[in-house]
Amino acid sequence: MDKKIPNHLQNVEIEVEFPLRRRKRIKIMPGGKAFDEIGNLDENSKYRVQTFRVIMDKILEAVDSRFINNCNTSLLISLSLLSPGQKYFENLEERIKKYENNLDTIIKISGVDKIKVLDELRSFASCYSKLISTLNITSHASLKQSDEDINNDYETDSSSDSFKNDLTSCKENGYCIPCAFSILYDYNFHSSAYSNLYRVYKVALTLSCTQVCCERAFSKLKIIKNRLRASMSQELLESLMLKSIEPDLLPDTNVIIDNIGKNTTELRKLLIF
């Protein structure tokens, strides 16, 4: 035990029992029958009632409000339906009958027809094991746009779905939502056969599982739009927020300067050397 304790903490004494304090006796008024129950408890019982149980109540309250009594529960269940898993797609029909209504939220966000999505999901699940066997199951695509595609999007002002596969380790051996999305994209299934299912998967991958990104965005907003920039326009604010929060999505600064310099002769002289 002493080997695990750092040297500078070996001489620190830690009390294993609560210090005993003198109990306060409250005078009972004539005719009074009530008494202070807390005053008659020992120190361990006081800690259990006043500290430990209060903390546990707060934790359980937070879990209930976030996952149980929250509208996000249906989204989490719908993600489990979309996840291939090792056995999820094998029992898909049974799971659809049980959790079909939970797909309504994500389907509404995606703007697709529910019946078509379910038909495409059944068809995709039936052939998923054969499709995944043809790929490298030890990796999946973390889809990112390449710099060239970003520059082309900037120049042509188009929302192209050109992606570059950045292969990273897949702990699920190919049975995860990013892998399923990668198969739909790599085999060009998103153009015709599974177009509705592709949109649902795309929305599912953009959902934030935690509030970290949202909190980070508000922190950046507080820095960018301070009291000296209160009159900033919405368009400029959105551009600065995007540049600050998602710098990887923006093209190279030199590309932006070159495109601005091509607008007029004067700008070409000033910006393009």
C-alpha positions as CSV (number, residue, x, y, z in Angstrom):
1,M,0.0,0.0,0.0
2,D,2.9,2.4,0.9
3,K,4.4,1.9,-2.6
4,K,1.4,3.4,-4.3
5,I,1.4,6.5,-2.1
6,P,3.7,9.3,-3.3
7,N,6.6,10.2,-1.0
8,H,5.3,13.6,-0.1
9,L,2.0,12.2,1.0
10,Q,3.2,9.3,3.2
11,N,3.5,11.4,6.3
12,V,0.0,13.0,5.9
13,E,-2.4,11.7,8.5
14,I,-6.0,11.2,7.3
15,E,-8.8,10.9,9.9
16,V,-10.9,7.8,9.4
17,E,-13.5,8.9,11.9
18,F,-15.5,12.1,12.2
19,P,-14.6,14.2,15.2
20,L,-17.1,14.0,18.0
21,R,-18.9,17.3,18.8
22,R,-21.0,18.2,21.7
23,R,-24.6,17.7,20.9
24,K,-26.8,20.7,21.3
25,R,-29.8,20.3,23.4
26,I,-32.8,22.4,22.4
27,K,-35.1,23.3,25.3
28,I,-38.5,21.9,24.9
29,M,-41.2,24.4,25.5
30,P,-44.2,23.6,27.8
31,G,-46.7,21.5,25.9
32,G,-44.2,20.7,23.1
33,K,-43.9,17.1,21.9
34,A,-41.6,17.5,18.9
35,F,-37.9,17.0,19.2
36,D,-34.9,17.5,16.9
37,E,-34.1,14.1,15.3
38,I,-30.8,15.4,13.7
39,G,-29.5,16.4,17.1
40,N,-29.7,12.9,18.4
41,L,-27.8,11.3,15.5
42,D,-24.1,10.4,15.6
43,E,-21.6,12.0,13.3
44,N,-21.6,9.1,10.7
45,S,-25.4,9.3,10.5
46,K,-25.4,13.1,10.1
47,Y,-22.9,12.7,7.2
48,R,-25.1,10.1,5.6
49,V,-28.2,12.2,5.9
50,Q,-27.0,15.7,5.3
51,T,-24.2,15.1,2.8
52,F,-24.1,11.7,1.1
53,R,-27.8,11.4,0.4
54,V,-28.1,15.0,-0.8
55,I,-25.3,14.4,-3.3
56,M,-26.9,11.2,-4.5
57,D,-30.3,12.9,-4.9
58,K,-28.7,15.6,-7.1
59,I,-26.9,13.0,-9.3
60,L,-30.0,10.9,-9.8
61,E,-32.1,14.1,-10.5
62,A,-29.5,15.1,-13.2
63,V,-29.5,11.6,-14.8
64,D,-33.3,11.5,-14.9
65,S,-33.6,15.0,-16.4
66,R,-30.9,14.3,-19.0
67,F,-31.6,10.8,-20.2
68,I,-34.9,9.5,-18.8
69,N,-37.4,12.3,-18.7
70,N,-35.9,14.1,-21.7
71,C,-36.8,14.3,-25.4
72,N,-33.3,13.1,-26.3
73,T,-34.2,9.6,-25.1
74,S,-36.0,8.9,-28.4
75,L,-32.9,10.1,-30.3
76,L,-30.6,7.8,-28.4
77,I,-33.0,4.8,-29.1
78,S,-33.1,5.7,-32.8
79,L,-29.3,5.7,-32.9
80,S,-29.3,2.2,-31.5
81,L,-31.7,1.2,-34.4
82,L,-29.3,2.7,-36.9
83,S,-26.2,1.1,-35.4
84,P,-25.3,-2.2,-37.1
85,G,-23.8,-3.7,-34.0
86,Q,-22.7,-7.4,-33.9
87,K,-26.3,-8.5,-33.3
88,Y,-28.5,-5.4,-33.8
89,F,-29.2,-5.9,-37.5
90,E,-29.9,-9.6,-36.9
91,N,-32.9,-8.7,-34.7
92,L,-33.8,-5.6,-36.6
93,E,-37.4,-6.5,-37.3
94,E,-38.1,-7.2,-33.6
95,R,-36.4,-3.9,-32.6
96,I,-38.3,-1.9,-35.2
97,K,-41.7,-3.2,-33.9
98,K,-40.6,-2.2,-30.4
99,Y,-38.9,1.2,-31.0
100,E,-40.4,2.3,-34.4
101,N,-42.0,5.4,-32.9
102,N,-38.7,6.6,-31.6
103,L,-37.5,7.2,-35.2
104,D,-40.0,10.0,-35.7
105,T,-37.7,12.7,-34.3
106,I,-34.6,12.0,-36.4
107,I,-36.7,11.3,-39.5
108,K,-38.5,14.6,-39.0
109,I,-35.1,16.4,-38.7
110,S,-33.9,14.6,-41.9
111,G,-37.0,15.5,-43.9
112,V,-37.5,12.1,-45.4
113,D,-40.4,9.6,-45.5
114,K,-40.6,7.1,-42.6
115,I,-41.8,4.1,-44.6
116,K,-39.1,4.5,-47.2
117,V,-36.4,4.8,-44.5
118,L,-37.6,1.6,-42.8
119,D,-37.7,-0.3,-46.1
120,E,-34.2,0.9,-47.0
121,L,-33.0,0.0,-43.5
122,R,-34.3,-3.5,-43.7
123,S,-32.7,-4.0,-47.2
124,F,-29.4,-2.5,-46.0
125,A,-29.3,-4.6,-42.9
126,S,-29.9,-7.8,-44.9
127,C,-26.8,-7.3,-47.0
128,Y,-24.6,-5.4,-44.5
129,S,-22.5,-8.4,-43.4
130,K,-21.6,-9.2,-47.0
131,L,-20.7,-5.5,-47.7
132,I,-18.5,-5.2,-44.6
133,S,-16.6,-8.3,-45.5
134,T,-15.3,-6.6,-48.7
135,L,-13.9,-3.7,-46.8
136,N,-11.0,-3.4,-44.3
137,I,-13.0,-4.1,-41.2
138,T,-10.2,-2.9,-38.9
139,S,-10.8,0.7,-40.0
140,H,-13.5,3.0,-40.9
141,A,-13.7,6.4,-42.6
142,S,-13.8,9.5,-40.5
143,L,-15.2,11.6,-43.3
144,K,-13.5,14.9,-43.7
145,Q,-13.3,17.2,-46.7
146,S,-10.0,17.5,-48.3
147,D,-8.3,20.9,-48.7
148,E,-8.8,20.7,-52.5
149,D,-12.5,20.1,-52.2
150,I,-12.9,22.9,-49.7
151,N,-11.1,25.3,-52.1
152,N,-13.3,24.2,-55.0
153,D,-16.4,24.7,-52.8
154,Y,-15.2,28.2,-52.0
155,E,-14.5,29.1,-55.6
156,T,-17.7,27.6,-57.1
157,D,-19.9,28.4,-54.0
158,S,-21.4,24.9,-54.0
159,S,-22.3,22.5,-51.2
160,S,-20.6,19.5,-52.7
161,D,-20.5,16.1,-50.8
162,S,-16.9,15.5,-51.8
163,F,-15.1,13.8,-49.0
164,K,-11.7,12.3,-48.3
165,N,-11.5,9.1,-46.3
166,D,-9.3,9.5,-43.3
167,L,-8.9,5.9,-42.0
168,T,-8.8,5.6,-38.3
169,S,-9.0,2.6,-36.0
170,C,-12.5,1.2,-35.5
171,K,-13.1,-0.6,-32.2
172,E,-16.3,-2.2,-33.4
173,N,-14.6,-4.0,-36.3
174,G,-16.9,-2.2,-38.8
175,Y,-20.2,-2.6,-37.0
176,C,-20.8,1.1,-36.1
177,I,-22.7,4.0,-37.5
178,P,-19.6,5.7,-39.1
179,C,-18.8,2.4,-40.9
180,A,-22.4,2.1,-42.1
181,F,-22.3,5.7,-43.4
182,S,-18.9,5.0,-45.1
183,I,-20.3,2.0,-46.9
184,L,-23.3,4.0,-48.2
185,Y,-20.9,6.7,-49.5
186,D,-18.1,4.5,-50.8
187,Y,-20.4,2.2,-52.8
188,N,-22.4,5.2,-54.1
189,F,-25.6,3.9,-52.5
190,H,-26.6,7.4,-51.3
191,S,-27.4,8.5,-54.9
192,S,-30.3,6.1,-55.6
193,A,-30.8,2.9,-53.6
194,Y,-30.5,4.3,-50.1
195,S,-30.8,8.0,-50.5
196,N,-33.3,8.5,-47.6
197,L,-31.3,6.2,-45.3
198,Y,-28.1,8.1,-46.2
199,R,-29.7,11.4,-45.1
200,V,-30.8,9.9,-41.8
201,Y,-27.3,8.5,-41.1
202,K,-25.8,11.9,-42.0
203,V,-28.1,13.7,-39.5
204,A,-27.2,11.0,-36.9
205,L,-23.5,11.7,-37.2
206,T,-24.0,15.4,-36.9
207,L,-25.9,15.1,-33.6
208,S,-23.8,16.2,-30.6
209,C,-23.6,13.5,-27.9
210,T,-22.5,16.0,-25.3
211,Q,-22.8,19.7,-24.6
212,V,-19.1,20.3,-25.0
213,C,-19.3,21.8,-28.5
214,C,-22.3,24.0,-27.5
215,E,-20.5,25.3,-24.4
216,R,-17.3,25.9,-26.5
217,A,-19.3,27.9,-29.0
218,F,-20.8,30.1,-26.3
219,S,-17.4,30.7,-24.8
220,K,-16.1,31.8,-28.2
221,L,-19.2,34.0,-28.7
222,K,-18.4,35.8,-25.4
223,I,-14.8,36.5,-26.6
224,I,-15.8,37.6,-30.1
225,K,-18.9,39.7,-29.3
226,N,-17.7,41.7,-26.3
227,R,-19.1,45.0,-25.1
228,L,-16.9,46.9,-27.6
229,R,-18.4,44.9,-30.6
230,A,-22.0,45.0,-29.5
231,S,-23.1,46.5,-32.9
232,M,-21.5,43.7,-35.0
233,S,-23.7,42.5,-37.8
234,Q,-25.1,38.9,-37.8
235,E,-23.3,38.0,-41.0
236,L,-19.9,39.1,-39.7
237,L,-20.5,37.4,-36.4
238,E,-21.4,34.1,-38.1
239,S,-18.2,34.3,-40.2
240,L,-16.0,35.0,-37.2
241,M,-17.7,32.3,-35.1
242,L,-17.1,29.7,-37.9
243,K,-13.5,30.7,-38.3
244,S,-12.9,30.4,-34.6
245,I,-14.9,27.2,-33.8
246,E,-14.3,25.2,-37.0
247,P,-10.9,26.4,-38.5
248,D,-10.4,23.1,-40.3
249,L,-13.5,23.7,-42.5
250,L,-12.1,26.9,-43.9
251,P,-9.8,27.1,-46.9
252,D,-6.3,28.4,-46.7
253,T,-6.0,32.1,-46.0
254,N,-3.9,32.6,-49.2
255,V,-6.7,31.1,-51.3
256,I,-9.2,33.5,-49.7
257,I,-6.9,36.5,-50.4
258,D,-6.4,35.4,-54.0
259,N,-10.1,35.0,-54.7
260,I,-10.8,38.5,-53.2
261,G,-7.9,40.0,-55.2
262,K,-9.4,38.7,-58.5
263,N,-12.5,40.9,-58.1
264,T,-11.1,44.2,-59.2
265,T,-7.9,45.5,-60.7
266,E,-7.1,47.6,-57.7
267,L,-7.5,44.7,-55.3
268,R,-5.3,42.6,-57.6
269,K,-2.5,45.2,-57.3
270,L,-2.8,45.4,-53.5
271,L,-3.3,41.7,-52.6
272,I,-1.8,39.6,-55.4
273,F,2.0,40.0,-55.8
